[in-house]
């Protein structure tokens, strides 16, 4: 996965949506992997940082 600080805000949003969709799909099949949860947490933290006023 591309370094989060190098991704644009819209790329982060797309990555977040992709990870949520993937986790939901895998969970339906038998449980999402911890790696995807960590990636989602990292993406959401980066989004949170960028949405805060400087």
N, C-alpha and C positions, 0 to 999 in steps of 0.2 A: 504494500500500500504506500502510495506517495506520502511524503512527510506532510503532516497536517499543516504546519506553518507555511508551506509552499502552496497550499490549495486556496482557491478563492472561496468566498463565502457561499456562492451558489454551488460550487463543487462539494463543499462540506455538507450542504443541505442534501444534495443528491446522494452522497455517501451515507449519510444518516438514514435516508429513506431506504436505500439498498440494504443496509445492515439490518434495519428493523424488519423489512420484508423477508430477508434471508433467515433471520432468527425465528420469525413466526413460522416460516415454512419448515425449518428443521425441527422446531419444537413440536409441530404437528406430527412429524415423522417419528420423533423419539428423543428430543432434548437438544437444545442448542449448545454448541461448543463454547467453552469459556473464552476462547480467543476472540470470537465475534462479540461477546459481551464487553470484553476489554477494549476492543476497537470502537465499539459504539460509545462507551464511556469517554474515550479519548476524543472522539469527534464531537460529542455533545459538550465536553469541557471547552474545546476550542471554539465552538459556536458561542458558548456562554461568554468567554473572554472577549470575543469580538463584538458582542452585542452590548457590552458594558461601556459606559462613557469613558473616554480616555482619562 
